[in-house]
Amino acid sequence: MIANSIERLSQWVAKSTLVLAAFFLVLMALHVSLDVGLRYFFGKSFAGTLEFVSFYYMVAVIFLPIAYVELKREHISVDVFVGRCSPTVQLAFYLFAGALGLVYFGMLCYQSYLDAVRATVRMETAMANFTFYLWPSRWALPVGFAAMCLAILANMIKAVQQRQAL
């Protein structure tokens, strides 16, 4: 019951963050294309294209979909040694790696959350020709890392239920 709820929640969160990342990817493509077109045809460009691409679009495109990649088990993995072990040992290694992943991404989530709160309180800005707020992009990291923790947990539960490493 709880395992199914965690898996459904994890899938919903992972797909939602993937859709959000895809939205930012399309927005980035449109923004850059429009900027290049304006520069080519009219000799003008948008102020801040580099800042928007670097600090907003790229951050969202990189950090938001990592949970979806984890749920699909598409992260890079090397199992030369573990592939030769028994299924029980493979499961033990998988659960150990999952526990390490939970600790690692949990710490990243916690620290990036503290950084995002600090940046929001200070209304953090970047040096530019205009006032460019950085603090909204800081929130992509804790959201992505929290979603990643949920995806790792869901995969670990699924592995235990199936009694085999995923």
C-alpha positions as CSV (number, residue, x, y, z in Angstrom):
1,M,0.0,0.0,0.0
2,I,2.6,2.5,1.1
3,A,5.0,1.2,-1.6
4,N,2.5,1.8,-4.3
5,S,1.8,5.3,-3.0
6,I,5.5,6.1,-3.0
7,E,5.9,4.8,-6.5
8,R,2.9,6.7,-7.9
9,L,4.0,9.9,-6.2
10,S,7.6,9.4,-7.5
11,Q,6.3,8.9,-11.0
12,W,4.1,11.9,-10.8
13,V,6.8,14.1,-9.5
14,A,9.4,12.8,-12.0
15,K,7.1,13.3,-14.9
16,S,6.1,16.8,-13.7
17,T,9.7,17.9,-13.3
18,L,10.4,16.4,-16.7
19,V,7.6,18.4,-18.3
20,L,8.8,21.6,-16.6
21,A,12.4,20.9,-17.8
22,A,11.0,20.4,-21.4
23,F,9.1,23.7,-21.1
24,F,12.3,25.5,-20.2
25,L,14.2,23.7,-23.0
26,V,11.6,24.9,-25.6
27,L,11.7,28.4,-24.0
28,M,15.5,28.4,-24.3
29,A,15.4,27.4,-27.9
30,L,12.8,30.0,-28.8
31,H,14.6,32.7,-26.8
32,V,18.0,32.0,-28.4
33,S,16.5,31.6,-31.9
34,L,14.6,34.9,-31.6
35,D,17.8,36.6,-30.3
36,V,19.9,35.3,-33.2
37,G,17.2,36.2,-35.7
38,L,16.8,39.8,-34.3
39,R,20.6,40.2,-34.4
40,Y,20.9,38.8,-37.9
41,F,18.0,40.7,-39.5
42,F,17.9,43.9,-37.5
43,G,21.3,44.2,-35.7
44,K,19.6,44.2,-32.3
45,S,19.4,41.6,-29.6
46,F,17.7,41.0,-26.3
47,A,19.5,42.2,-23.3
48,G,20.2,39.4,-20.9
49,T,19.9,36.4,-23.2
50,L,23.1,35.0,-21.9
51,E,22.0,35.4,-18.3
52,F,18.6,33.8,-18.9
53,V,20.1,30.9,-20.7
54,S,22.9,30.4,-18.2
55,F,21.1,31.0,-14.9
56,Y,17.6,29.9,-15.6
57,Y,17.1,27.6,-18.6
58,M,20.2,25.5,-18.3
59,V,19.8,25.0,-14.5
60,A,16.2,23.8,-15.0
61,V,17.1,21.6,-17.9
62,I,19.9,19.9,-16.1
63,F,18.5,19.5,-12.5
64,L,14.8,19.0,-12.9
65,P,14.7,15.8,-15.0
66,I,17.2,13.7,-13.0
67,A,14.5,11.9,-11.1
68,Y,12.8,10.8,-14.3
69,V,16.2,9.5,-15.6
70,E,16.6,7.5,-12.3
71,L,13.1,6.0,-12.5
72,K,13.8,4.8,-16.0
73,R,17.2,3.5,-14.8
74,E,19.1,5.3,-17.5
75,H,21.9,6.8,-15.4
76,I,25.3,5.5,-16.2
77,S,26.1,2.3,-14.3
78,V,29.0,-0.1,-14.5
79,D,28.3,-3.6,-13.4
80,V,31.3,-5.6,-14.6
81,F,32.0,-7.0,-11.1
82,V,28.4,-7.1,-9.8
83,G,27.1,-8.7,-13.0
84,R,29.0,-11.9,-12.1
85,C,27.6,-12.2,-8.6
86,S,24.5,-14.1,-7.5
87,P,21.1,-12.3,-7.7
88,T,21.1,-11.9,-3.9
89,V,24.5,-10.3,-3.8
90,Q,23.4,-8.0,-6.7
91,L,20.4,-7.0,-4.8
92,A,22.5,-6.2,-1.7
93,F,24.9,-4.1,-3.8
94,Y,21.9,-2.3,-5.4
95,L,20.3,-1.5,-2.1
96,F,23.7,-0.4,-0.7
97,A,24.2,1.9,-3.7
98,G,20.6,3.2,-3.3
99,A,21.2,4.0,0.4
100,L,24.4,5.9,-0.5
101,G,22.5,7.7,-3.2
102,L,19.8,8.7,-0.7
103,V,22.4,10.0,1.7
104,Y,24.3,11.9,-1.1
105,F,21.2,13.4,-2.8
106,G,19.6,14.1,0.6
107,M,22.6,16.1,1.6
108,L,22.6,17.9,-1.7
109,C,18.9,18.6,-1.3
110,Y,19.3,20.0,2.2
111,Q,22.3,22.2,1.4
112,S,20.8,23.5,-1.9
113,Y,17.5,24.2,0.0
114,L,19.5,26.3,2.6
115,D,21.2,28.1,-0.3
116,A,17.9,28.8,-2.0
117,V,16.4,30.1,1.1
118,R,19.4,32.3,1.7
119,A,19.4,33.6,-1.9
120,T,15.6,34.3,-1.7
121,V,15.9,36.2,1.5
122,R,18.8,38.3,0.1
123,M,17.0,38.7,-3.3
124,E,20.3,37.5,-4.9
125,T,21.2,39.2,-8.2
126,A,23.8,38.7,-10.8
127,M,26.0,41.5,-12.2
128,A,24.5,42.6,-15.5
129,N,23.4,45.7,-17.4
130,F,20.1,45.4,-15.6
131,T,18.8,43.9,-12.3
132,F,18.9,40.1,-12.9
133,Y,17.5,38.0,-10.1
134,L,19.3,34.7,-9.5
135,W,17.3,33.5,-6.5
136,P,14.4,31.9,-8.5
137,S,16.8,29.5,-10.3
138,R,18.3,28.4,-7.0
139,W,15.0,26.5,-6.3
140,A,15.5,24.1,-9.2
141,L,18.3,22.3,-7.3
142,P,16.4,21.3,-4.1
143,V,13.4,20.4,-6.2
144,G,15.4,18.2,-8.5
145,F,17.4,16.6,-5.7
146,A,14.2,15.9,-3.6
147,A,12.6,14.3,-6.6
148,M,15.8,12.2,-7.1
149,C,15.6,11.0,-3.5
150,L,12.0,10.0,-4.0
151,A,12.9,8.2,-7.3
152,I,15.8,6.3,-5.6
153,L,13.5,5.3,-2.8
154,A,10.8,4.1,-5.2
155,N,13.4,2.0,-7.2
156,M,14.8,0.5,-4.0
157,I,11.3,-0.5,-2.9
158,K,10.6,-2.0,-6.3
159,A,13.9,-3.9,-6.1
160,V,13.0,-5.4,-2.7
161,Q,9.5,-6.3,-4.0
162,Q,10.9,-8.1,-7.0
163,R,13.8,-9.5,-5.0
164,Q,16.3,-8.5,-7.7
165,A,18.5,-5.6,-8.5
166,L,17.0,-3.2,-11.1
